[in-house]
Amino acid sequence: MKICGYCRVKDEADIIESFCRWHLVFFDALVIWDDNSSDRTVEIIQSLIDEGLAIELLHLKKEAQILIDFEFDELVAQNARCMYIFKKYDADWVVPLDADEFIFCDTGINPRIELEKLDENKHYLFYWRTGVYSSDPVDSSIFLPNYFFEYRDPALDIIYKTILSRTLVEKWGAALTSGKHDLGFREDIDITAKPLRIYHPIIRYAHFPIRSKAHALSKAICSQLRVMSVDGYAVFQYKRIYNDIVSEGLNISNEKVRNFSLEYALLPNQMTGYVNSIRSSSGIINSDFLSDDIQLLYTNYNDNNFLRTILLFIEVLINKMKDDKKKVITETSGMLHEMNTLVEDLNRVNLELREQLDSSNK
């Protein structure tokens, strides 16, 4: 069986080495699409490639900015990426991931063992296990998930992710839905004939949506700027910390960042129970199958310039608004030209009718 992972990344320098080293313990290859990162993300990935890790690095066009994350174009693109991997790597399974998601098994065994047990005719779903922030990572040689010792009550993490087999694609026309959370199938397939849906009992996605104070600031500010300036997907949990930043400035407390990680992606009616997190003495990811801890070589947790990320994102927004303005001007000019042509045609027809009328009267 051949199992390949893929992710799309933008400014993930603090986590990308941990992500790659972990998954290449049990994946055959990782394909990474970089979305014009402004930090050391690409440099780190290239260092890992030079080291001999099975990574393919591709670059999205400048126009393919993160502004369209939840729009139709990105939905089409994420399925096209899966097809690319099936074809190039002859993969049996493609595992679509975000850079802050780490596959592991509750039992501590190598995830490869459980992945190879999967039935390619079935539709699998894997629940998140969301890590709770406590403090910023310090030692850049330490595997990032090892800085997380608490995770949320599993009853709150009802969000799941999915993977895609070649059989599901060829037999049922399976395709990823928005955010890689589920699968859709060909409309002509009877619902009773669709693949069996299974919530996997052992495989989990450790999820680290908030990894440091700087990460929380840049994520909240950029998200809200996108929502306010572009017709994007409004994620309500970002607004909470954004409002704190507006009222208190950039020096927000660790406790507020912690609460942000506790609240992440929870619906408002779930907030009353979010503090019921579960402490784990050995960390969130069970990695008992590893003989040695994963060591990082290229990461620098102190090199996290969130202001640079925010300012560059603002430049993207401004350029997009300029492009939109030019497009409107061009479209308006085209419409005016068409209207002028139509008026000229009407005047000519009117003149011809008058001449015919005058001729008839004579």
C-alpha positions in Angstrom: 0.0 0.0 0.0 1.2 3.5 -0.8 0.2 6.4 1.5 1.0 10.0 0.7 0.2 13.2 2.5 -0.3 16.7 1.3 -0.8 20.2 2.7 -1.0 23.8 1.6 1.1 26.1 3.8 1.6 29.8 4.4 4.0 31.1 7.0 4.3 27.9 9.1 8.0 28.2 10.0 7.4 27.3 13.6 5.7 24.0 12.9 6.6 22.8 9.4 9.7 20.9 10.4 7.9 19.0 13.2 5.0 18.3 10.8 7.3 16.9 8.1 9.5 14.8 10.3 6.6 13.3 12.1 4.6 12.3 9.1 7.5 11.0 7.1 8.0 8.3 9.7 5.0 6.6 8.2 4.0 8.3 4.9 5.7 7.3 1.7 5.9 11.0 0.6 4.6 14.5 1.4 3.6 17.0 -1.3 3.6 20.6 0.0 2.1 23.5 -1.9 3.5 26.8 -0.6 1.2 29.8 -0.8 3.8 32.6 -1.0 5.2 32.3 2.5 7.0 35.4 3.8 8.8 33.6 6.7 11.4 30.7 6.6 8.8 28.0 5.7 10.3 27.4 2.2 13.9 27.5 3.5 13.1 24.9 6.1 11.3 22.6 3.7 14.2 22.9 1.2 16.6 21.9 4.0 14.6 18.8 4.7 14.5 17.9 1.0 18.3 18.4 0.9 18.5 16.1 3.9 16.9 13.4 1.8 13.3 13.4 3.1 10.6 12.4 0.6 9.1 15.8 0.1 8.0 17.5 -3.1 7.7 21.3 -2.8 5.4 23.2 -5.2 4.5 26.8 -5.3 1.1 28.4 -5.8 0.9 31.4 -8.2 1.0 34.8 -6.6 -2.7 35.3 -7.4 -3.6 32.2 -5.3 -3.5 34.0 -2.0 -5.1 32.7 1.2 -7.9 35.2 0.6 -9.9 32.4 -1.1 -9.4 29.6 1.5 -13.1 28.7 1.8 -14.3 29.7 -1.7 -15.1 27.4 -4.6 -11.8 27.8 -6.3 -9.9 26.4 -3.3 -12.4 23.5 -3.1 -11.7 22.6 -6.7 -7.9 23.0 -6.1 -7.7 20.7 -3.1 -9.3 17.9 -5.1 -7.0 18.6 -8.1 -4.0 18.2 -5.7 -5.3 14.8 -4.6 -5.6 13.7 -8.3 -2.0 15.0 -8.9 -0.7 12.7 -6.1 -2.7 9.7 -7.1 -1.3 10.0 -10.6 2.3 10.9 -9.9 2.9 8.7 -6.9 0.5 5.9 -7.7 -0.9 6.3 -4.2 -3.6 4.1 -2.7 -4.5 6.7 -0.1 -4.0 10.5 -0.1 -4.1 12.1 3.4 -4.9 15.9 3.1 -3.7 17.8 6.1 -3.2 21.3 7.4 0.3 22.0 8.8 -1.1 22.2 12.4 -2.6 18.6 12.2 -0.6 15.5 13.2 -2.0 12.0 12.7 -1.4 9.6 15.6 -2.9 6.5 17.2 -4.4 6.6 20.7 -2.8 3.2 21.4 0.7 4.6 20.7 1.4 2.3 17.8 2.8 3.5 14.5 -0.1 5.1 12.5 1.1 3.2 9.4 -0.2 0.0 10.9 -3.7 1.3 11.4 -3.7 3.1 8.0 -2.8 -0.1 6.2 -5.8 -1.8 7.8 -8.2 0.7 6.2 -10.7 -0.7 3.7 -10.3 1.3 0.4 -14.1 1.0 -0.2 -15.0 2.8 3.0 -15.4 6.4 4.0 -13.3 7.2 7.1 -13.6 10.1 9.5 -11.0 11.1 12.2 -11.7 13.3 15.1 -9.6 16.3 16.1 -7.8 16.3 19.5 -7.2 20.0 20.1 -4.1 21.0 22.0 -4.4 23.7 24.7 -1.8 26.5 24.7 0.1 27.1 28.0 3.2 29.0 27.1 5.4 29.8 24.1 8.0 27.1 23.0 11.5 28.0 23.8 14.0 25.3 22.9 14.0 25.2 19.1 15.3 21.6 19.0 12.2 20.2 20.7 9.4 18.7 18.6 6.6 21.3 18.8 3.7 19.0 20.0 5.8 18.1 23.0 5.1 21.6 24.4 1.4 20.7 24.7 0.4 18.8 27.8 -3.4 19.4 27.8 -6.1 18.8 25.2 -9.7 19.7 25.2 -12.5 17.5 26.4 -13.1 15.1 23.4 -16.9 15.7 23.8 -16.2 19.3 22.5 -14.2 18.2 19.5 -16.9 17.1 17.2 -15.0 18.3 14.1 -13.5 15.6 12.1 -11.3 15.3 9.0 -11.1 12.7 6.2 -8.8 11.0 3.7 -9.3 9.8 0.2 -8.6 6.4 -1.5 -8.1 5.7 -5.1 -11.0 3.3 -5.0 -13.4 5.9 -3.6 -12.5 8.3 -6.4 -12.7 5.7 -9.3 -15.8 3.8 -8.1 -17.9 6.6 -6.5 -16.4 9.8 -7.8 -15.5 10.8 -4.2 -14.2 14.4 -3.7 -13.1 16.4 -0.6 -15.6 18.9 0.7 -14.6 22.3 2.1 -11.8 22.3 4.6 -11.1 18.6 3.9 -13.6 17.7 6.6 -15.7 15.2 4.7 -16.3 13.6 1.3 -19.0 14.1 -1.4 -20.0 11.5 -4.0 -21.4 11.5 -7.5 -25.0 12.7 -7.5 -26.2 9.7 -9.5 -25.3 7.2 -6.8 -28.1 6.0 -4.6 -27.6 6.9 -1.0 -27.9 3.3 0.1 -25.1 2.3 -2.3 -22.6 4.9 -1.0 -19.6 3.8 0.9 -20.0 3.0 4.6 -19.2 5.9 6.9 -16.9 5.0 9.7 -15.7 7.1 12.6 -12.3 5.6 13.3 -11.8 4.5 16.9 -8.1 4.8 17.2 -6.6 7.2 14.6 -6.8 10.9 15.7 -5.7 14.2 14.3 -3.8 16.2 17.0 -4.6 19.8 16.2 -2.5 22.8 17.3 -4.5 25.9 16.1 -2.7 28.2 18.6 1.0 27.7 19.1 2.3 30.9 20.5 1.2 34.4 21.4 2.6 35.8 18.2 0.8 33.1 16.2 -2.5 33.9 17.9 -2.0 37.6 17.2 -1.2 37.2 13.5 -3.9 34.6 13.0 -6.7 36.7 14.6 -5.7 40.0 13.0 -5.3 38.6 9.5 -8.5 36.6 9.7 -10.6 39.6 10.8 -8.9 41.9 8.2 -9.9 39.4 5.5 -13.4 39.1 6.7 -13.8 42.9 6.9 -12.2 43.7 3.5 -13.0 40.7 1.4 -16.2 38.7 1.0 -14.5 35.8 2.8 -15.5 33.1 5.2 -16.2 34.6 8.7 -14.7 32.5 11.5 -16.4 33.7 14.6 -13.7 32.6 17.1 -11.1 35.0 15.7 -13.3 38.0 16.5 -13.1 37.4 20.2 -9.3 37.8 20.5 -9.3 40.5 17.8 -11.6 42.6 20.0 -9.2 42.0 22.9 -6.4 43.3 20.8 -8.4 46.4 19.8 -9.2 47.2 23.4 -5.9 46.1 25.1 -3.2 46.3 22.5 -0.8 43.7 21.4 0.4 42.8 24.9 -2.4 40.3 25.6 -1.9 37.8 28.5 -1.0 34.2 28.2 -4.4 33.4 29.8 -6.3 35.0 27.0 -4.2 33.1 24.4 -4.9 30.0 26.3 -8.7 30.7 26.3 -8.4 31.4 22.6 -7.0 27.9 22.0 -9.7 26.4 24.3 -12.5 28.2 22.3 -11.1 27.5 18.9 -13.8 26.4 16.4 -16.4 25.8 19.2 -19.9 27.0 18.6 -21.2 29.6 21.1 -23.5 27.1 22.9 -20.4 24.9 23.6 -18.5 27.6 25.4 -19.8 26.9 28.9 -17.9 23.6 29.0 -14.7 24.4 27.2 -12.6 24.7 30.4 -13.1 20.9 31.0 -9.8 20.0 29.4 -8.0 16.7 30.1 -4.4 16.7 31.3 -2.0 14.3 29.7 1.3 13.6 31.4 3.0 12.3 28.3 1.8 15.0 25.9 -1.0 15.0 23.4 0.5 12.7 20.7 1.1 9.2 21.8 4.4 8.3 20.2 5.4 5.2 22.1 6.4 3.4 18.8 9.3 5.8 18.3 12.7 4.6 19.7 14.0 8.2 19.9 12.4 11.6 20.3 12.1 13.7 17.1 14.8 16.4 17.1 14.5 19.6 15.1 17.5 21.1 13.2 16.2 24.1 11.3 13.4 25.6 13.4 13.8 28.8 15.4 10.9 29.5 17.7 12.2 33.0 18.5 12.1 34.0 14.9 8.3 34.8 14.8 7.8 38.3 13.5 4.0 38.5 13.6 4.1 42.2 12.6 5.8 41.3 9.3 3.1 38.7 8.6 0.3 41.2 9.3 1.9 44.0 7.3 2.5 41.7 4.3 -1.1 40.4 4.6 -2.3 44.0 4.5 -0.3 44.6 1.3 -2.1 41.6 -0.2 -5.5 43.0 0.7 -4.6 46.5 -0.7 -3.3 45.0 -3.9 -6.4 42.9 -4.2 -8.6 45.9 -3.7 -6.6 47.8 -6.3 -7.0 45.0 -8.7 -10.7 44.8 -8.0 -11.0 48.6 -8.6 -9.2 48.3 -11.9 -11.5 45.4 -12.9 -14.5 47.5 -12.1 -13.2 50.5 -14.1 -12.4 48.2 -17.0 -15.8 46.6 -16.9 -17.5 50.0 -16.5 -15.6 51.4 -19.5 -16.6 48.4 -21.5 -20.3 48.9 -20.5 -20.1 52.6 -21.4 -18.6 51.7 -24.8 -21.4 49.2 -25.5 -24.0 51.8 -24.4 -22.5 54.5 -26.7 -22.5 52.0 -29.6 -26.1 51.1 -28.8 -27.1 54.8 -28.7 -25.3 55.4 -32.1 -27.2 52.4 -33.6 -30.5 53.7 -32.2 -29.8 57.2 -33.6 -29.0 55.7 -37.0 -32.1 53.6 -37.0 -34.2 56.6 -35.9 -32.7 58.7 -38.7 -33.5 56.0 -41.3 -37.1 55.7 -40.1 -37.5 59.5 -40.3 -36.1 59.5 -43.8 -38.5 56.7 -44.8 -41.4 58.5 -43.2 -40.5 61.8 -45.0 -40.3 59.8 -48.3 -43.7 58.3 -47.7 -45.3 61.6 -47.0 -44.0 63.0 -50.2 
